[in-house]
């Protein structure tokens, strides 16, 4: 029987360090923008002053949004793409409100100063002032992106359509930035302020280019990934084995996922998030997927030798965040894939709870049992409906199955409903939030 060696724990939890770094970055820049605004001197008109300050905060929020979705490895490994995209979405609401306030207060303020009608003043500003038309177009693009990002619209759009529309954000960024430099009272007459503003946007846009373009291209040129085997695991589940050059240098960990593009004529434009279903061994990467849509269903027909373009690895669902000596791994359905990989790497005594509708749906179970036997872990397959004891993953059952659950790290992966129900049970059992780890693998929240 073998046990994985316990890794030393960092003095500061990785998630706390990343959050602190982001908030410090945002807070420092809010302070800097506020100082620059008052140093330039507010307008004599209160409405105009409020509008200008709202515009500065809106532009800064836009830059911060870019940083959140830049997919920088240091942030992603500590916070996870789901959390970062969630924050990106919520800051988007802040962006819309600050830009709307900027637009309304500026137009009403200048209409007051010029003793003009609001509509007439708006038309005059658009036709006579440099940069105003660019700002209006940028605002319209942001409204469009915000509309298609609302939940009711997002659910009705294919990811590729949503992503294409979202690219208009970058056009809005360029238009808004040039408007700020041309007309922003805090920057137009201050070389120092202009240098600062260029630096802020250089960091934001540079992070996007580095994290979403340069790094994926460099890794794929180096590793030259290709399919080496396609193995059916059941009638609707398939594993794809991928190999390449220098995979021992690929910074992937058990529990992470990639955005996979299989370079065939009908699939090259699709990016699908699939977790690694085995810990990286330096020779191959393996993903295991259930036929839940056109993308995953067509994996079975992949040919050996197909070139692969992979973005990643992504995700904070790793042993980096393990705090306690022992762990509980909870999987639902095909959510077993990152759990099975984690079982190879996680330290201490491990209990695995595998929730399926029917025992015959438990894919990768022979591998799971073999790994558990080798390292002294316990595996329980939970099938069938709830009974008189309550929900299968309800608090009473979890307490009965794992009496020391509050003294373990808990990793949860499965369908959204099962994951949410399990997290509620863990809160009911008062398992500290720092010991609970769950990640929803999606391209956009």
N, C-alpha and C positions, 0 to 999 in steps of 0.2 A: 504494500500500500504506500502511495506517495502523497506528499502534501506540497503545494506550491509555497515557495518561500515568501514570507511576509516582507513587503517593501516598506522602507521608511516613509513615514507620513510627513508631508511638508508642514512647516511651522504655520503658514497661513493657507487656508483651504483655497484651492485654485479658483473656485467659483467666486469666492469673496474678493480675491485679488483682482480678478478680471472686472467685476462690477465696480470695485473701488477705482480702478484705472479709468474706466469709461466715465464714471460720474465726475471724477476729478478733471478729466479732459473737458467735459461739457461745462462744468461749473467755472473753470478757469477762463474758458472762452466767453461765456456769458458775462463774466466780470469784465473781461477785456473790451468786449463790444460796448458795454454800458459806459465804461470810462471814456472810450473813443467818442461815443455819442455826446456826452456832456462836455468833453474837451472841445469838440467842434462848435458847441453852442447851440442849444435848442432854438427852434423858431419862436417868433413872437406869438404865433398862433398856436394855441394848445392842441387843437385837432391835428395840425400838421406835425407837431412834435410827437404826439402819440403814434401817428401813422408811420413816421420814420423809424421810431424805435421798434414798432411791431414788425416792420419790414426787415430790420436788422436781425431780430430774433427769428423771424421766419427763415431768412437765408441761412442762419447758423443751424437751425433745425434741419434744413435740407442737407447741409454738409454732414451733420451727425447721422442722418438717415443713410447716407452713402457709406459711412464707416460701418454701420451696423450690418449691411448686406455685402460688404467687401469680401467676406469669407476668408478673413485673415486667419491662418492656422492657430496663432496663439490665442485669439479670442474664441474661435470655434471649438477648440479642444476643451476649453474651460466653461463655456456657456452653452454650446450646442446651437445648431442652426435653427431649431424650432424656437428657442428662446429669443435669439437675435432677430429672427423675422417677426416674431410676435411684438417685440419692442419697436421694430421698424414700423409695423402697422399702427401701433398706438401713437407713436410720434408723428405719423402721417396725419392724424386728426389734429394734433397741435399745429402742424404746418398749415393745414387748410384754414384753421381759425386765425392764425397770426397773419397769413397773407390776405385773408378776407378783411381783417381789421386794418391792415396797411392800405388796402385799396379804398375802403370806405372812408377812413379818416382823412387820407390824403385828398381825395376828390372833394369831400365836404369842406375840408379846411381851405383849399384853394378857392372853392366857390365862394366861401365866406370872405376871403381876402379880396377877391376880384369883384365881389358883389355881383355874382353871376349865378345863373341857374345850374343845378348839379349836372344835368345832362349836357348842357352847353359847355360847361367847364371840362367835363370828361372828353368831349369831342375836341375841344381846343387843345387839351394836353396831348391827346393821341396824335393829332395832326401837326402840332407845332414843336413839341419838346422831343429832343433826341432820347431814345431809349424807352419811352413810354409804351410805344407799340410793341416792342420786344417784351416788355414786362407783362402786357395784357395777354400776348400769345402764350407766354410761359405760364401764367395763371390758368388760362384755359386748358392747357395741356395737363397741368397738375389736377385740375378738376376732373378731366377725363380719366386719368389714371386712378384717382380716388374713387370714381364711380364704379369702374370695373373691378376694383379691389374690395368693394363691399361684399359681404358674405353671400347675399342673394344673387349677385352677378357672378361672383367667383365660382360658385357651384355649377353655373350653367355654361361656363366657358372651358374649353380645352386648355390645358396648361400652355401649349404652344401659342394659342391665340392671346391668352392673358399676358404671356411673356413678351410677345411682339408689341402689344400696346404699351406695356410697361417700359419699353425701350425709349418711348417718347419722353420719359423723365429726364434722360440725359440731354435732350434738346432743351427742355425747360431749364435745366441747370445752367447751361451755357448762356441762354438768353437772360436769365435772372442775374447771373454773375456780371455780365457786361452792363446790364442796367444799373447795378449797384455801383460799379466803378465809375460809370459815366455821370450819374446823377446823385449818388449817395452823398449827403452833406457831410458825413463823417469821413469820407474818403476822397472826394473830388479835389480837395485843396490840401491834403496831407500825404506827402510821400511815405511817411512812416506807417500811416494807417493802410495805405495801399499795399505796402510790402507785407504787412500782417495779413490782410485779406487774401492776397495771392498765396501766402503760406498756408492759411487754413484750407482753402480750396485745393491747393496742390496736394496737401496731405489726404484730403477726402477722395479726390479723383485718382490720385496716385495709388491709394489703397485699393480702389476698385480695379484699376488696370492690373496691379500686381497680383491681387488675390483671385481675380476671375478670368484673367487672360494670360498674363506672363507665366505664373506658376503652373497652371494646368498644361499649357503648351510645353513648358520646359520638362515637366515630369513625363509627359507622353512621348516627347522626342527621346528622352533618356531611356524609358522602360520598354517602349515598343510592344504594347500589350496585344495579345491575340488569344482566341479561344483554343484550348487544347483538348477539351472533352465536354460533352453534354450528356448528363446522366439523369434519366427519369427516376424520381424518388417515389412517385405514386402516379395515379391516373391524371392528377392535376398539379403536381409539384415537380419541378425540375431543378437540378443543380448544374451550374456552368462553372467550369474550371478555366482559369485565365493565367497565362504565364507571360514572361517577358524577361528583359535584361535587368540585372542588378536589383531584383525585387527585395533583396536584403537591405537595400538602402531606402526603400519606400517606407515613409513614417506612418504606417497604418497600425492600428491596434484592434484587438478583439472588441467587438461592440460597435465599431464605426461602420459607416456606409459610404458608398461612392454614388455619383451620378453617372450612369453607364450609358454610353452611346455605342451601339454596335454598327460598324461601318458597312452596312449593306445598302443596296439601292433604296429599299423601302423603309429603313429604320434609322439612317444616319442622323436625321434631324430630330429624333426623339431622345430625350434624356430621362431615364427612369432611376429613382432612388432605390437601391437594393443594399441591404446590410451584408457584411461578410458573415458567412455561416460557419466559418472555421477561423481560428486564430492564424494570422499571417505567419508562414514558416520560412519566408525568404525565397521560396521557389514558385509557389502558386498562390493565387487568390481565388476564393470560392464564394459564389453567391447562390442562394437557393430561393426560388420564388414560386408563388402559387398563381395559377392562371386566373387573375382577377380582372383583367382588362386586355385590350389588344396588345399592349406592349409586353406584358408578362406572359401572355398566352403564346406569343410567337417565339419565345426563347427556345422552345423545344425543337424548332426547325433550324436553329443556328448551325452553321457548318464549322467543322474544325478548321482552324486557320483564319477565321474571320478576324479582322483587325478591330481593336477596341479602343475607344477614346474615353478615359475615365477622369472625372473631376473629383478630387478629394485626396485623402480621406477626410470625412466630416463627422462631427458628432462628439458630444461629451458623455456618451453612454459607455464609459470605460472605467477600468479599475483605478484610474488617476484620482477618482473621487471617493474611493473606498475609505471609510473612516474607522470602522470597527474590525476586529480580528476575523469575524465570521460574517457570512452573507446568506441572504435568501434571494433566489432568482425565481421570478414569476413570469411565465410565458403563456400566451394565448394563441392557439392556432399556429400560423406561420411566423408569428412573433418569436417562435423558438429559435430562429436563425441567429440573431445576435446573442441570445442567451446561451446557446450551444457553444458559440465562440468564446463567450466570457468564462464559461466553465473551465476552459483550458488555461486561463490566465489569472483568474481571481484567487486570492489567498484565503487561508483558513478553512474552517469546516463550512461546507456549502450544502444547503437544502434547495432542491429544484422542484417547483410546483408547475406542472404542465397541464393547462386547462384546455380540453377539447370537447366537442359535442359527443364524439364517439371515439373509443379507444383506437379504432382503425384509422382515424384521422391524425394520429400522432406521428408525423413525419420525423425522420432523423432519430427516432427513438432508440434503435439499436446502438447508434453512435453515442447517444446521450448516456445510455446505461453502461456502455463500455468505459467511457470517460469517468463516470461516477465511480465505478468499481475500482478503477486504477488509482483514484485519488481519495477514496474514502468518503465520497459525497452521497447524499440521499436523494433519490428521485421518486416523486409521486405523480402519477398520471391521474388527473381529476376529470372524469367524464360524466355524461348524463346531466339531467336537469337538477335544479335545486330540490331539496326535500324538506322534511320537518325541522331539520337543523338550521335551515335558512339558506341564503345564497352560498354557492360553493366557495366563493372567495370573499364571503362576508366576514366581519370581524370575529364572530364566535368560532367559525371553522378555521380561520387563520390562527387564532390563539390555540386551538386544539392541535392543529397540525405542527405549529412551530411555537412552542411555549415561550421560548426566549427571543421572540421576534423583535422586541424593543432593543435588544442588545446586538442586533445585526444590521448591516447595510442591506437595503432591499432594492433590487433592480427589477423593474416591471416593463414588459413589452408585449403588446397585443393589440387587438382591435380597439378603437376609441372607447366604445362602451365598456368593455371589460377593463381597460386601463383606468378609466375614470372611477368605476365601481371599486376597484382595488385600492386606488389612492384614497377614496373615502373611508374604506375599512381601515387603512393604515392610520389615518387621522383619528378615527374612533379609538384605535388601540394606542394612541399617543406615541407613535413612533416619530422621533424627531425629524423634522423636515430635511435637515442636513444629511440624514441617513437614507433618504428616499430618492431614487433616481429613475426617471422615466423620460423618454424622448419620443416625440412623434416625428417620424421620418417623412418629411414632405418638402416639396420645392418652394412652396409659398404658403404662409399662414394666412 
